[in-house]
Amino acid sequence: MEDNTTYPEFISFTAGIPPIPEDEFCVHGIIYANPTKSDALEKIYAETTRLAATEPGMLHYSVARDPDNRDAFHFYERYAGRAAFEAHNGQPIIVRLLNDEEKLVRGVRFKFVRAIRAAEVGMAAGEGEGEGNSGEGVSREGEGEGEDTGRT
């Protein structure tokens, strides 16, 4: 890692990872590419995005390149649980990225969070506050009713 004064929250992919939740969770953050490696990193993310579309337990996966800083990639991932997260990270292309032997990544900031559950049908605005029952995505056809995949 280089200059941590610019991005003081940088950590390596594998160092300092907080405990991974066992049940459904999201992880979001920013990955900063080494300036001469940004285009190569984007190609890898195009492939990981394709693969994630069919991964069991992967509820949502998106990576976006920042229009103002072409070396920054924002990511948002939602998993059914720890097993899905570990399966995703065990794929050869992800292992290659995590090991960063090609020195593609300058640093990363990320955080595990829990998604807000959708309100129950018929619940008036303000009811159930404090119970984690507001705003969330919609289900995908063919999956359990009310199960939010987070995919659009």
N, C-alpha and C positions, 0 to 999 in steps of 0.2 A: 504494500500500500504506500501511496505517496503522501502528499500534503494533507494531513488531517486537520489543518487549521481552516481550510476551505469547507470541508465536510466533516465536522467533528464527530458525527455519529457513525462514521464508517466502521464496519466490522467485516471480517472475512465471511464467506458463505458458511463456513463450518465452525468458526470459533464464536463462542458467546451466544449460541442459539438458546433462547429460553425454552422451558419445558413445552413440548408439543401437546396440545389438547387431545384427549382420547376421542371426544365426540365432535360433531360438526363445528368447523371454524373457518375463518378466512385469514389470509396473509396478504398484506399489501406493502408496497414500498417502492423504492427507486434504486435502480442499478446504474452505476456510472461506468461507462466503457472507457478504456484507454483511448485517447483521441484518434489514434491511427487504426483502431480496431472496431470502431462503431458499426461500420457496414457489415463486417463479418459477424458481429454479435447479432445484428438484425436478422441475418440469414438463419442463424441458429434459432432465434425466437420464432421465426416463421415456421420452422419445422416443429418446434415444441408446441406451438399453437395447433398445428395440424394433428399431432399425436394426442394432445389433451382432449380433443373432441370425442375420442372414443374410450378414454380411460375410465374404468369403473371407479365410482366414488369421486370423480372430478365433477363438481357441480358448476364451476365457472372458472375460466382461465382467459385472461387477456393481458397483453403486453402492448404498450403504446410508446412510440418514440416521441420525445418532447420536441415540439416545434421550435422552441426558443433555445434549447440546448440539445443539439443532435447527439451528444454523448450520453444523454440521460434517457433511461427506459423506465416507465412507470409500469408496475405490475399489480394485478389483483387476482387472487386465486381463492377458490372456495372448495373445501373438501368435506366429504361425508364423515371423515374422521382421520385419526392418525394413520391407520393402515393405508388409506388412499394416498395420503401425503408421502408416506414412505415408499409406496409403489411408484409414484410419480418420480420421486427423487432417485429411485434405483434404476431408472432407464439409462441405457448407455449414453444417450445424448445429454442427459441431465448430469450424469456422473462426470462426463467430460467437462461440462460447464462448471460444475462445482469444484472440480480439481484445478480448473483454470490454468492448465499447462501452457496454453497459447497466450496467456497474459492478456485476455480480452477485457477483464474487469479491473477497474481501478478501485471500486468500493461499492458497498451496498448498505442501505438502511431499510429495515423492514420491521413489521410488527404483526403479531397474531391478535385477532379480534374475533368477536362473536357477532353474527348477523342479527339484526332485529327481526323478530318473528312477525309475520303478517297478522293484522287484526282479525279477530273472528268475524264472520259475516254477521251483519246487523249490529255490531258494536258501535255505539255513538262515539264521536270524537271526544277524547278526554277520558272515556271509561277505560279502566284497566291500566292507567298510567302507572309506571313504576314496575310493571310486570313484564316488560320487554315485549309488548304486543303491538308494535306499530311498524308500518312501512317495510315492505320486502317485495321481491319479484313474484313471478307467476310460475305455475307448473308447466312442464313440457308434456305434450300428449304422450300417453303410454306409460307414464311414471305414476306413482302413487298419488291419489287425489290429495291436493293440498301440499304435496311435497314440492318445495321450491328448489329448482335447479340453478337459479341465478343466471341461466343462459338467456340470451336475447336473440 
